[in-house]
Amino acid sequence: MSVKFEKETIRSNVPVSASGAARGGEKGDLVHEVGAALTKAGGPKGYLAAYLQQLGSHPLRTKMLTSGTLSSLQEILASWIAHDKNKNGHYFTSRVPKMGIYGAFVAAPTGHVLFWLLQKIFAGRTSVKAKVLQILVSNLIVSPIQNTVYLASMAIIAGAQTFHQVRATVRAGFMPVMKVSWITSPICLAFAQQFLPEQTWVIFFNLVGFVIGTYVNAHTKKKRLAALRKKHYGGDGRS
C-alpha cells in the first residue's frame, strides 16, 4: 500500500510541476518579448527604432502627434493629481482636447522650427565654447519665445477673449515660468549634449517637458482649487 501511494503521489506531482513551469515559461517569454520590443532601439521591430524612423522621415507629423498626445495626457494626469474633477466627477474635462490641439498645432510646430534653427546653427560644433553658446541661445531666445506662446495659449484655453487679457496673463506668468526654464533647460541641454545622439533629443525633451508640465499644471490646479474653497467656505478653505 505504501509503495502504491508513493507512486501515485509522484505521478500526481509531475504534471502539476510541469504545467507550472510551462505557465512560468509563457510569462517569462512574454515579459522578455515586451522588454525586447521596448528596448531594442537598433532592431527593425523595436518601438523606439520605429519611432526614430518616423521622426527621421516625417519629423513634423511625428512631433505633432507626440506633443498632442502628451499634452492631453498631461492634463488628465495633472487633474488626477490635484483631484480636479468636472461637474460629472470625471477627470476628462473640456481642457483635455484643447490641450491636445495646442500640443499638436501650436507647441510642436513652434518647437520644431526653433530647435531646427538651433541645431542647424550649431551643427558640427562640439567645442566647449560652442556648447555653452548653444545653451545661452536656448535660454535667452528659444525659451522666451516658447514660454510666451505657451502662456498666451493657456490664457486662451482658460477663456481669455481679448488681447489685454492674454497680455496680462503673459506678463503675470512670464518670469515664474522663465525661472523654471533657466533652472531646468541648461541641465537638460548639457545632459543631451554630453550623453545623447541628436536624433533622440526630441524624445528626451518631450519626456522632460511632460514631467515638468504635469508638475506645474497640477500645482496650479491645486492653488486654484484652494482659492475657490477659501472663497466659498472662508478661512483656510476647509469646509
C-alpha positions in Angstrom: 0.0 0.0 0.0 2.8 2.4 0.8 4.6 1.7 -2.5 1.4 2.3 -4.4 0.7 5.5 -2.5 4.2 6.9 -3.3 3.9 6.1 -7.0 0.5 7.8 -7.2 1.9 10.8 -5.4 4.8 11.1 -7.7 2.6 10.7 -10.8 0.2 13.4 -9.5 3.1 15.8 -8.7 4.9 15.6 -12.0 2.1 17.1 -14.2 1.5 19.9 -11.7 5.1 21.0 -11.7 5.4 20.6 -15.5 2.3 22.8 -16.0 3.6 25.4 -13.6 6.9 25.5 -15.4 5.0 25.9 -18.7 3.0 28.8 -17.3 6.1 30.4 -15.8 7.8 30.0 -19.1 5.0 31.6 -21.0 5.0 34.6 -18.6 8.8 34.8 -18.8 8.7 34.7 -22.6 6.0 37.5 -22.7 8.0 39.7 -20.4 11.1 39.1 -22.4 9.3 39.9 -25.7 7.8 43.1 -24.3 11.1 44.2 -22.9 13.0 43.4 -26.1 10.4 45.4 -28.2 10.7 48.4 -25.9 14.4 48.5 -25.6 15.6 47.1 -29.0 16.4 50.6 -30.4 18.8 49.2 -33.0 16.5 46.5 -34.3 14.0 47.0 -37.1 11.0 45.8 -34.9 11.6 47.8 -31.7 9.2 50.6 -30.8 12.0 53.1 -30.2 13.6 52.3 -33.6 10.2 52.6 -35.3 9.6 56.0 -33.7 13.0 57.3 -34.6 12.4 56.1 -38.2 9.2 58.0 -38.3 10.9 61.0 -36.7 13.5 61.0 -39.4 11.1 60.5 -42.4 8.2 62.6 -41.1 9.6 64.9 -38.4 6.8 67.5 -38.1 4.0 65.0 -38.3 5.6 62.8 -35.7 6.2 65.7 -33.3 2.7 66.9 -33.7 1.2 63.5 -32.8 3.6 63.1 -29.9 3.1 66.6 -28.5 -0.7 66.4 -28.9 -0.9 63.0 -27.1 1.4 64.1 -24.3 -0.4 67.4 -23.8 -3.7 65.7 -23.4 -2.3 63.0 -21.1 -0.6 65.7 -19.1 -3.9 67.5 -18.5 -5.6 64.3 -17.3 -2.7 63.3 -15.1 -2.5 66.8 -13.5 -6.2 66.8 -12.9 -5.9 63.4 -11.2 -3.0 64.5 -9.0 -4.9 67.7 -8.0 -8.2 66.0 -7.6 -9.7 68.5 -10.1 -12.9 66.9 -11.5 -15.6 68.3 -13.7 -19.2 68.6 -12.7 -19.8 65.0 -13.6 -17.0 63.8 -11.3 -14.6 62.9 -14.1 -11.0 63.9 -14.8 -11.6 64.2 -18.6 -12.5 67.8 -18.8 -13.0 70.1 -21.8 -9.4 71.2 -21.4 -8.1 67.8 -22.5 -8.9 68.1 -26.2 -8.0 71.8 -26.1 -4.5 70.9 -24.7 -4.2 68.2 -27.4 -4.9 70.8 -30.1 -2.4 73.2 -28.5 0.3 70.5 -28.3 -0.2 69.3 -31.9 -0.8 72.6 -33.8 1.0 75.2 -31.7 3.7 73.7 -29.4 5.0 71.1 -31.9 5.4 73.4 -35.0 6.9 76.2 -32.8 9.4 73.8 -31.2 10.2 72.1 -34.5 11.2 75.4 -36.2 13.1 76.8 -33.2 15.1 73.7 -32.4 15.8 73.0 -36.1 17.3 76.5 -36.3 19.3 75.9 -33.1 20.7 72.6 -34.3 21.4 74.0 -37.7 23.4 76.9 -36.3 25.5 74.7 -34.1 25.7 71.6 -36.3 29.2 70.1 -36.2 30.4 72.4 -33.4 31.4 70.3 -30.5 33.8 72.6 -28.6 33.0 73.7 -25.0 32.6 77.3 -26.2 30.0 76.2 -28.8 28.1 74.1 -26.3 28.0 77.0 -23.8 26.8 79.4 -26.5 24.1 76.9 -27.6 22.8 76.8 -24.0 22.8 80.6 -23.8 20.9 81.0 -27.1 18.4 78.4 -26.0 17.8 80.1 -22.7 17.8 83.7 -23.9 16.0 83.3 -27.3 14.3 79.9 -27.7 12.8 79.6 -24.2 11.3 83.1 -24.0 9.6 82.5 -27.4 8.2 79.1 -26.4 7.1 80.3 -22.9 5.3 83.4 -24.4 3.5 81.2 -26.9 2.6 78.7 -24.1 1.2 81.4 -21.7 -0.8 83.0 -24.4 -2.3 79.7 -25.4 -3.1 78.8 -21.8 -4.8 82.2 -21.4 -7.0 81.5 -24.5 -7.8 77.9 -23.3 -8.7 79.3 -19.9 -11.2 81.7 -21.5 -9.4 84.9 -22.3 -11.2 86.7 -25.1 -9.3 90.0 -25.6 -5.7 90.9 -26.3 -5.4 92.7 -23.0 -6.5 89.6 -21.1 -3.9 87.5 -22.9 -1.2 90.1 -22.4 -2.0 90.3 -18.7 -1.7 86.5 -18.4 1.7 86.5 -20.2 3.0 89.4 -18.1 2.0 87.7 -14.8 3.4 84.3 -15.6 6.4 85.1 -17.8 9.1 85.4 -15.1 8.0 82.5 -12.9 7.9 80.2 -16.0 11.3 81.6 -17.2 12.9 80.9 -13.8 11.8 77.3 -14.1 13.3 77.2 -17.7 16.5 78.8 -16.6 17.0 76.1 -13.9 16.0 73.0 -15.9 16.9 73.9 -19.5 20.7 74.2 -19.1 20.9 71.0 -17.1 18.8 69.1 -19.7 20.6 70.6 -22.7 24.0 69.9 -21.2 23.0 66.3 -20.5 21.7 65.9 -24.0 24.9 67.4 -25.5 27.1 65.0 -23.5 25.3 61.7 -23.5 22.6 61.6 -26.2 22.7 61.5 -30.0 20.8 64.3 -31.7 18.1 62.1 -33.1 17.0 61.2 -29.6 16.8 64.8 -28.3 13.2 65.2 -29.3 12.2 62.2 -27.2 14.3 63.3 -24.2 13.0 66.9 -24.2 9.4 65.7 -24.7 9.7 63.5 -21.6 11.3 66.2 -19.6 8.7 68.7 -20.7 5.9 66.3 -19.9 7.2 65.8 -16.3 7.7 69.5 -15.6 4.5 70.5 -17.3 2.5 67.9 -15.3 4.0 69.2 -12.1 3.4 72.9 -12.9 -0.2 72.1 -14.1 -1.0 70.1 -11.0 0.4 72.8 -8.7 -1.6 75.5 -10.5 -4.8 73.4 -10.2 -4.2 72.8 -6.5 -3.8 76.6 -5.9 -6.9 77.4 -7.9 -9.0 74.8 -6.0 -7.6 76.1 -2.7 -8.6 79.7 -3.7 -12.1 78.5 -4.7 -12.5 76.7 -1.4 -11.3 79.7 0.6 -13.7 81.9 -1.3 -16.6 79.5 -0.7 -16.0 78.5 2.8 -13.8 81.3 4.1 -10.8 81.0 6.5 -8.3 78.4 5.4 -10.6 76.9 2.7 -11.8 73.9 4.7 -15.4 73.0 5.0 
